[in-house]
Amino acid sequence: MGLFYYAGHGMQIEQRNFLIPIGAEIFDAGEVEFEAVDAQRVVNMMTNAGSRVSIVILDACRNNPFRSYFRSSNGLAVMHAPRGTIISFATAPGKKSSDGGGRNGLYTAHLLSAIQTPGLTIEEVFKQTATAVEKKSGGIQWPWRSSSLTGKDFCFTACRQSHQSYRPQGPDVSELLRTCKRHFNADRLTTGRGGTALVCYEDVLKKDPTNAEALAGLENIEAKYVGWIESFINRGQPQKAQRYLASLRKVNPESPKLVELEERMQPSSVVSASQVSSLPFTQNNAFQGGKVFRDRLQDGSFGPEMVGIPAGSFRMGDLQGEGRDNEKPVHRVSVARFAMGKYEVTFAEYDKFAEATGRAKPSDQGWGRGNRPVINVPWHDATAYAAWLTQQTGHTYRLPTEAEWEYAARAGTTTKYWWGNQWVSGKASCDYQKYNKKYNKTTPVGSFDPNPFGLYDTVGNVWEWCADPWHKNYEGAPTDGSVWDKHGGNARLIRGGSFRYIPLNCRTANRSRVSSGKRGRDGGVRLARR
């Protein structure tokens, strides 16, 4: 039997529940997954441990302790218990629980009492607790649970004679597993007559969701495809590698190897410091400050509108001294001339790339495509789009470095926002819940005034990927505007804030991070070009 108990602050972000450790410093929603514990990960680890009974108790439905920085939905989100698991919440999904007046919260106090009652099954313990809590709270708080327990009853104390000890019986899938193994050994992984290993192992998991042999089988399929792809890349056979890469996505679209393999198959989309000085500049004055231009694609159409950004130096970071530690120390950075997207990349622009390369089009959340900023694009897809534009135009497109992004967003200003130090409603799509509830989704690009460089939506609307990995502060940051890829973590930088965030998180100096594979409904792309 495995038991996990947590009492403290918890919150839900986009239907994911996070448990907040003591001492956590979280200033925007993008940092939650790095500073807190994903409750679903706890459940998954307990399931994978093979316990016959897994009990998860969450007395964590409190208010968001960081609500002065960002908003989150009330309470915790629904979680579905896998086989052999019961998850108990202090209150119903989306509701808040009481801390109580004693050592323990209202829920935990009654839970401890019920656990000590002789002869109660686990289900009866939680039922008795729920009844007591609802009565004590006057019907305001009612505990909730999700259970997939099977087999015999489990009791914290000795079960009554009418109850027998818990002993789950799994289905017999031995013959099906032997069939899966034959498919795997014959390399019938995702295609083939008479069945495939992928479908076979998935059938096993439908019958027995925690079957270790089937889970290992899926990992072996993934590993075999990775080996084949690496072999084709090393032999200079990109077309075959691309075909097998599509199969790998089918097996595991979240495979951590996808990013690495896709980057190896694409032209470099990040320019290092040593390369900057050797890059040729256009001879048609396209990079004059404020000049707007578009490169022609191979089919005769045009790429995104770009704005020439003049070379210069600036002070980067928390200039007002009111920001966060990750925005310090303030340091001077010199930036070579480059071009920046006039707008955030739109669905119309990105969809053309997706169609040309056979990629799935990202969801628009039902808000519309066309001239709205593309969303739900992970970092590696954003860099792939830049690489495609490079191949189409003959010019180097890429994600901006963090220094380039802040330099272009400041546009010569030293204030919190490009227009000043005070938030002005109607200047940008930010904090829709407080300032303008009609902006409860992305707005078409160019809906607000541009900054002095002629760039739109550098404040709010959607977060924008940068080339750099995350660093916890600016200690040791480069001063030449190049990408800072030394000693970085797995997360990638995002800048600019979004319509969902309070103005504090839309400041020009504000910086945040998400995993490179994150698809966010308020996460977009703006490109740079040399």
N, C-alpha and C positions, 0 to 999 in steps of 0.2 A: 504494500500500500504506500502511496506517495501523497503527502499533504503539503500544500503551499498556502500560507496565510499572510495577508498584507492588510495593515491598517495605516491610513495616511492619506495624502493628497493623490488624486488621480484625475485624469482628464481624457477626453476623446478629441482626436484630431482626424477629420475625414474618416469617421467610423472606425478608427483604431484606438484602442485603450492603452494609456500609458500610466505607469506608476512612478511617482516623483520621489527620488531619494532626498534625504535630509541634506541640506546645503547646496542643492542644485541651483545653478544660475542660468535661467532661461529667459531670453529677452524677445524671442519671436518664435512662431510656430515651427519654423524650419529647423530650430535647434532641439526640439522636443525629442525626436527619435535618437539623438546622440547623447542627450543628458538624462533621459528617463528610460525605464524598462518597459518594453512592449509586452503587454499582458498575454497576447496571443503567442509570443515566443516562449513564455513560461509554460503555457498549455502544451505547445508542440514538444518542448523538451521533456515534459513529464510523460507524454504519450510515447515518445521515442525510447524512453527509459524502460518501457515494457512492464510497468506496474499493472497489476490486475485491477486495482482501483486507484484512480487519481482524483483527489479532492482539492479544488481551488476555491479559496474563500477571500473575497475582496470587499473589505470595509473601506472603500476608497472613493465614494461618490460625493466628494466635497466640491466647494467652489474652486474655480481656477485661481491658484495663488498668484499667478502672474498676469491677472486681468488688466493691470495698469499698462502692460506692454502690448498684449494682443488678446483677441477674443477666441474662445473655444465654445463648443456646444455644452449645454448643461449635462451633468452626470456622466455616466459611462454608456458606451454603445452596446448593443446586443452582441453576445458571443455565443456561438453554438458549440456545445460540448461534443468532442469526438467520442468514439466508442470507449466505454469503460471509465468515463470521466463525468464528474458533476461539478458545475461552477455555480457558486452561490454569491449573490450580490447583496449588499446591505440595503439596497432599495431598487426600485424598478428602473429600467433603462431610461436615460434622459432626465432622471430625478436626482435631487440632492438628499444626502443623509445627515442625521444629527450627530454632533460630536458627543452629546450627552453631558451630564454634569459631574461625572465621576472619573475614575481612572480610565475606564473604557467607554467607547461610544455606546449609544443605545443598542445597536445591533449586536456588537461583540459581547456586551454584558448579558444579554438574553441568550446568545449562542452558548456561552460558557455554562450557563445554568442548564440548558437543554442537553449539552454533551454529557453532563454528569448524571443525567436521569438514567437509571439502569434499564437495559433491555430495548432501548429505542434503536431502530435502524437509522442509517444516515438520512434517508428521506424523511423519516418522522422527526429527526432532530431539527432539520431545516424548516419543516412545516410548523413545528411547535414554536420555533424562534420567530418565524414570520407572523404567526398569530399574536404572539406577545408584543412584538414591536409595533404592529399595526394598532393594537389596542392602546399601548402606552403613548403613542404619538397622536392619538385621536384621528387615526385614518390618514394622516399626512404622509407617513412613510410606510411602505410595504415592501419587504424583501422579495427578491425574485431569484429564480434559479433556472439553469439549463442542465438537463441530465440525460446521459446516454448509458447509464449503468445497466448491465445485463447480468444474468446468472443469479447466484444466491445473494441474500442480503448481507450488508456490512454493518457492523455495530461498533461504536467507540468503546462501549463496555460489553460485557457478556450478553449475547442475544438471548431473548426468551426462547424457550424450548420449541416454540412454533416457528422460530427463525433458524435457518441453517447458515453456515459460513459461506462467504462469497467465493464462487469458483466459476468464472466465466468460461464458456465453451466456445471456441472459435470454429468457423466452418472448415471442412476438410478441402483444402485447395492444392493438395500435393500433386495430383495428376495434372492440374492446370499449370503448376509451376514447372513440371517436367517438360510440358509443351513449350512454355516460354523459353526454357533453356535451349531447346532444340532450335527454335527460331533465332536465338541470339548467336549460337555457335555457327549457324548457316549464314550469318550476316543479313538475315531478314529483319532488319531493325525497325524501319518505318514504312517500307514498301516490300511487296513480294506476294506471290500467290499462296493462298492457303493460310494467310494470317501473318502477323508481325509480332516481334517481341514487345514493341511499345504497347500495342493494343492488348496483348496478352497480359502483361504485367498490370496494366490499368484495370483489366477485368478482375484480376486477383484482388486488387485494392478496393474494388467495389464490394467484393464479398467480405474482405478482411482488411479494413483501412490501415491497420498498423503492421501488416505483414512485413517483417524485416527483410526477407528474401526478395520480395517484390520491390521494395524501396531500394535495395542494393542493386537490383537488376536495372532499374531506371538510371541510377548513377553510372552503372557500367556502360549502358547505351550512350549516355552523354560523353563519357570518357573516350569511348571508341570513336565517336564523331570528332571530338577535339583532336585526337591523334591523327585522323585522316586529314582534317583541314590543315593542321600544321605541316603535314607532309607535303600537301599540294602547294602550300604557300612557299615552302623551302625549295620546291622543285620548279617554281615559277609558273604554276598552272592556276591562275586566279579564277578562271571560269569554273573549273571543277571545285575549287575551294568555296566559291560562292554558292554552288549548288548544295554542297554538304552543309554550308552554314545555314541555309534555309531549313534543312532537316534538323539541325541542332536547335534552332528556334522553336521548331515544332515539339521537340522533346522537352525542352526547358527554356521558355522565353525569358526567364530570369537568371539564366546561367551566368556566373561571374566571368566566364571566359569569353562571352560574346563581345564585350567591350574591347578586350585586348585583341581578339582576332579581327574584328572589324577595323580597328585602327591600323593593324598591320597590312590590311588589304587596301587602305585608302592612302592618297597622298597626304603628307603631313599637313594638319590644319592648325598647328601651333608653331609660331615662329620663336626660336630661342634667341637669347641675347646675342650670341655669336653670329647669328644669321642676319640680324637686323641691318647691320652696316653694309652687307653685301647685296641687299635686295635692290634691284633697279627701280627708280621711280618713273612714273609715266612722263612722257615728254610733251603731253598736251595740256599741261597745267591743271589736270583734273584735281590735284590736291591743294589748290589754292583755298585758303580758309573760307568757308561758307559756300564754295562752289558745289552745286548739285549736279550729279551725273549718273548715268546708268550704263552698264556694260551690256553688250549684245550677246545673246546666247546663240548656240549653233543653229537653232531653227529660225533665227532671225528676230525672235522676240527679245524683250529686254529683261534684265535682272532687276533686283531691288534698287530703289533710289538710294544713293550714297551721298554723304556730305563731306567735303574736304575739311579736315581738322588740322590747323597749323601746328607746327612744332612749338614747344614752349616748356616751361617748368612751373610747378605749382606745389603748394603744401598739401599733403595728403593726410587725411585722417580727421579726428575729432577736433576741429578748430575752435569750437565754442567751449570745450572742456566739460560738456554736459552729457557726453555719450558714454559708450561702454569701453571696457578694457580692451576688447578686441579691435577697437579703432585707434589704438595707441601703439607706439608713440607717433606723434605727428612728425612727418619727415618730408624733405623736399625731393621731388622726383622730376627728372627731365624726360620729356616724351618727344620722340621723333614724329614728323608729320605722318598722318595716315588718314584713312577715310572711315566713317562710321555710318551705319544704317540711319537714314533719316527717320525711319519708323521702325517699330518692332516688326519682325517678319510676320507677314499675314498668312492666313490659311490659303489664299489664292496662290501665293508664291510657293509655300511649302507643299501644297497638294500637287503642283506641277512636278516637283522633285519626286514625290512619292510615286506618282504615276509612271515617271520615266524610269525609276529604279525598282519598281515592283514592290514597294514597301506598303504596309498597311497605313491608311490615313488615320491620324490621331483623332480622338473624339473631340467634338466641339461642345460637349455638355448640353446640347440642344439650344445653344445661344446663337448659332449661325456661323457661317464660314466667311468666304469672300474677304472683306476688308477688316475683319476682326483679327487681332493678334493670334497666331497659332499657339495652342496650349497642349499640354499632355505630351511634350516632346522631351525624352531623356537626353542627357548630355551627349552620349555617343551618337544619337541620331542628329543632334544639332551640328556636331562636327562633321558628320557624313554629308549633311546638306551643304556645309561650307566647302567641303572637298569636291562635291559635285559642281558647284558654281565655279570653283577653280578650274576644273576640267572643261567646263562649258565655255569659259571666257578667256582662259589663258592668264588670268590674274589671280593672285593669292588671296582668297577669302578665308576667314577663320573667325573664331570667337575672340572678342577683345580681351586683352589682359586686364587684370583688375585695375591697374594704374591707368591704363588708357580709358577704361570705362569711367572712372571718377573724374579724370581730366576733362573728358568730353561732356559729362553730366554737369560738372561745375561751370564749364564754359566761361572761365575767367572770374567767377564769383567766389566769395569766401563765406557765404552764409549757409544756414541749414538747408535751404531750398534755393534754387537758382533765382527766385524772385525776392528772397529776403529771409528773415529769421522767424517770421510768424506764419503759421498755417493759414492759407486763404481758401475758403470753400469755393469750388468752381475752377480752381487752377489745375486740378488733377483728379484722377479717379483713385481715391484712397479713403479708407474707413467709411464705406458706404452706409453702415448701420447708424452712424452718428450724423454724418453730414448730408448725405443725399441717397436715400434708399432706392432711387431708380437706378443707381449704379451698383446693383447687386450682382453684376457679372461683368465680363470684359466689355470695353467700349471700342468701337471702330477706331483704328489708329488715326491720329491727327485730329481728334475731337477737342483737344485743349491747345492752349498756346504753346509754341516751341520755346526752347531756351535760347540764349544769345547766339549759340552756334547753329541754330536752326534744327535742332533735334527735338522730336516729339516724344512725350510719354516717358521721359527719363525719371519722372516721379510717378510711382503708382502704375495702375492698369495691370501689368504682369511683371513678375520677377524675370530677370534676364541672366542667362548663364554667362560666366566668364571662363577663360581658358584655365585659370589657376586652380590648383587644389587648395583646400582650406588650410590656413594657419591660424593659430589662436590669437595672434596679435602681429604687429609689424616689426618685431625684433628680428633683424637680419634681412629685412625685405630689400630687394634690388632697388636701385635709385635711377635706373635707366629706362623704366617703363616696360621692361621685358616680363615674360611670364615667370612666375616664381614657382618652379616645380621641384625645388630641393626640399627634402624632408617634409613633404606635404602628406596629408592623410588621404583616405579614400573618398572623402566628401569633396564636392566641387562648390565653388563660390557662386552665389547669386546676388545680384544687386538691384536696387531700385524700388523694392517694395511692390505691393499690389493693391487692388481694390479692396481686398479683405483685411488689410492691416491698418493699424492706427498711424497717424502722422509721424510718430516717433520712429517707426520702421520704414518710413518713406524719405527720411533725410538723405541727402547726397552722400554723407559719410557712412551711413548704415550698411552693414555687411552681414550676410547670413550664409547658410550652407545647407545642402541636401545631398543625399547619395546620388551618384552619377546616373543610376538607373531610375531615378524618381520621375514619374509622370504626374505633374501637378496641374490642377484645373486653373491655377493662377500662375503657372510657370511658362515663360516664353523664351524668345530668342531675339537678339539683335546682333548683327554681324559687323566685323571690321574688315578692312581691305588695305593691303599695302600697294 
